[in-house]
Structure formats: structure tokens, C-alpha cells
């Protein structure tokens, strides 16, 4: 078992811990839940860094890392949609989760036909991920509709816009193969 894979497994383990803490009544629970989410987000960055730095790539890690990321983000967004209960948060959450489903399916199909590199992770995707992690962290930590929550909501919209842009870029890169198959 390699260190990056252990960090990915830790991230998956932290998801139910995050959910349980988020729903514990008390003024401290949102801050602790945000800290757990922040730790999970940090392991996302750290496992990728260590995999590259230590040259510890594995098929298991290549499969599990994006699954852990998507689970963590989707769970947090669903919980925030429930907490905020407004289209203002629901719309960007649906865009982000929907894009993840579309791009995951596209990557799987591209891998099946041996063209996985056409839909590799881009710098826009990394910026999008950073924005959505920051937005989610802020929205978890602060009371709904407080001044700081508006910063989180605006950041979530920024992440949603980059989500749409990166989806467009992925689909454009895959379009020649998709259009042949249609």
C-alpha cells in the first residue's frame, strides 16, 4: 500500500466522519465539520503531489482518487443544498455534480476506446477544484446567509462557471470521436 493510496482511503473514511459531525447540534459542529472537510481536501492535494514526487502511481490510485474526490464534493454539496434550501445554492451544486457525472462517463468511454489522454485533467480543472473546495469550506464553516456565506456562494458560482467551461473543453476535445460514434 502506497502513501498516496492511504491518503485517498483516509479521504473516503473522512466522508462519514464529516457527515456525522456536520449534523451534530451545537455551535462548534460547523467549524469542526469544516476542519474535517479541509483535511480531506488537503489529502486530495497531498496524495497527488506525493504520487508525482515519489513516482508512486498505481492503477488502484488512478481509479480511487477521482472517486474519493467526487464523493467528498457531492456529499458536501448535497448537505449544503439541504442547509441553504434555496435555488441560489442548488443551481451551482447541480451544475457541479452533473458535470462530474458527465465527465466521468466521458473519461470512462474514452479509456475504453484507448483515447483517455484526450480528456486529461487540465489547469482549468485544477482551478475549478480549488474554487469549489474553498467555497464548500466557507459554506460549511459559517452560518447560512451571513456576510461570509455570500463570499462562499459567489465562489461556488465561480467554480460552477469554470465547471461548465472545463466540461465544454473536454467535450470539444472528445467531439471528433463522439461525432464519429453518433
C-alpha positions in Angstrom: 0.0 0.0 0.0 1.5 3.3 -1.1 1.2 6.6 0.8 -0.9 8.4 -1.9 -3.4 5.5 -1.8 -3.5 5.6 2.0 -4.3 9.3 1.8 -7.1 8.6 -0.7 -8.5 5.9 1.6 -8.3 8.4 4.5 -10.3 10.9 2.5 -13.0 8.3 1.9 -13.0 7.4 5.6 -13.4 11.1 6.5 -16.6 11.4 4.5 -18.9 9.7 7.1 -17.0 11.4 9.9 -17.7 14.8 8.2 -21.4 14.0 7.8 -21.8 12.9 11.4 -20.1 16.0 12.8 -22.0 18.3 10.4 -25.3 17.1 11.8 -24.4 17.2 15.5 -26.2 20.1 17.1 -24.0 22.8 18.5 -22.2 25.9 17.6 -18.9 24.1 17.3 -20.0 21.4 14.8 -19.9 23.6 11.7 -16.3 24.6 12.4 -15.2 21.0 13.2 -17.0 19.7 10.1 -15.2 22.4 8.0 -11.9 21.3 9.5 -12.6 17.7 8.6 -13.6 18.7 5.1 -10.5 20.9 4.9 -8.3 17.9 6.0 -10.0 15.8 3.3 -9.4 18.5 0.7 -5.7 18.7 1.8 -5.3 14.9 1.4 -6.6 15.4 -2.2 -3.8 17.8 -3.0 -1.2 15.8 -1.0 -1.9 12.4 -2.5 -1.5 13.8 -6.0 1.7 15.7 -5.0 3.2 12.6 -3.4 2.2 10.3 -6.2 4.1 12.5 -8.6 7.0 13.3 -6.3 7.6 9.7 -5.2 6.6 8.3 -8.5 4.0 6.1 -6.8 1.3 5.9 -9.4 -0.9 2.8 -9.4 -4.0 1.7 -11.3 -5.8 1.4 -7.9 -4.9 5.1 -7.1 -5.9 6.2 -10.6 -9.3 4.7 -10.1 -9.9 5.5 -6.4 -8.6 9.1 -6.3 -11.2 10.7 -8.6 -13.9 8.6 -7.0 -12.9 9.9 -3.5 -12.9 13.5 -4.8 -16.3 13.2 -6.4 -17.8 11.5 -3.4 -16.5 14.1 -1.0 -17.7 17.1 -3.1 -21.1 15.6 -3.9 -21.8 14.7 -0.3 -20.8 18.2 0.9 -22.9 19.9 -1.8 -26.0 17.8 -1.1 -25.7 18.7 2.5 -25.3 22.4 1.7 -28.3 22.3 -0.6 -30.3 20.9 2.3 -28.9 23.6 4.7 -29.4 26.6 2.4 -32.6 25.3 0.8 -32.5 27.9 -2.0 -32.0 27.7 -5.7 -29.1 30.1 -5.2 -27.0 27.2 -3.8 -28.9 24.3 -5.5 -28.2 25.5 -9.1 -24.4 25.6 -8.9 -24.4 22.4 -6.9 -26.4 20.6 -9.6 -24.1 22.1 -12.3 -21.0 20.8 -10.4 -22.4 17.3 -9.6 -23.9 17.0 -13.1 -20.6 17.9 -14.8 -18.8 15.3 -12.7 -21.1 12.6 -13.8 -20.9 13.6 -17.5 -17.1 13.9 -17.5 -16.6 10.7 -15.5 -18.7 8.8 -18.1 -16.8 10.6 -20.9 -13.4 9.6 -19.4 -14.6 6.0 -19.0 -15.7 5.8 -22.6 -12.5 7.5 -23.8 -10.4 5.0 -21.8 -12.4 2.1 -23.3 -11.5 3.2 -26.8 -7.9 3.9 -25.9 -8.2 7.7 -26.1 -8.0 8.6 -22.4 -5.3 11.2 -22.9 -7.7 13.4 -24.9 -9.6 14.2 -21.7 -6.8 14.5 -19.2 -7.1 16.9 -16.3 -6.4 20.5 -17.3 -5.3 23.6 -15.3 -8.8 24.9 -15.5 -10.0 21.7 -13.8 -7.4 22.3 -11.0 -8.5 25.9 -10.5 -12.2 24.8 -10.5 -11.4 22.2 -7.9 -9.7 24.7 -5.7 -12.5 27.2 -6.0 -15.2 24.6 -5.2 -13.2 23.3 -2.2 -12.8 26.9 -0.8 -16.5 27.6 -1.5 -17.6 24.4 0.2 -15.3 25.0 3.2 -16.6 28.6 3.7 -20.3 27.5 3.3 -19.8 24.7 5.9 -18.0 26.9 8.4 -20.2 30.0 8.5 -23.9 30.4 9.3 -26.2 30.4 6.2 -26.7 33.8 4.7 -24.1 35.5 6.9 -21.8 38.0 5.2 -19.1 35.4 4.7 -21.5 32.9 3.3 -22.1 35.3 0.4 -18.4 35.0 -0.3 -18.8 31.3 -0.3 -21.8 31.4 -2.6 -20.1 33.7 -5.1 -17.0 31.4 -5.0 -19.3 28.5 -5.7 -20.7 30.3 -8.7 -17.1 30.9 -9.9 -16.5 27.2 -9.5 -19.7 26.4 -11.4 -18.7 28.6 -14.3 -15.3 27.0 -14.5 -17.1 23.7 -14.3 -19.1 24.5 -17.4 -16.1 25.8 -19.2 -13.9 22.8 -18.4 -16.8 20.5 -19.5 -17.0 22.4 -22.8 -13.3 21.9 -23.3 -13.4 18.2 -22.5 -16.4 17.7 -24.8 -14.7 19.7 -27.6 -11.6 17.5 -27.3 -13.7 14.4 -27.5 -16.1 15.6 -30.1 -14.3 14.1 -33.2 -14.7 10.7 -31.6 -18.2 11.3 -30.3 -19.4 12.6 -33.6 -18.0 9.5 -35.4 -19.9 7.3 -33.0 -23.2 9.2 -33.4 
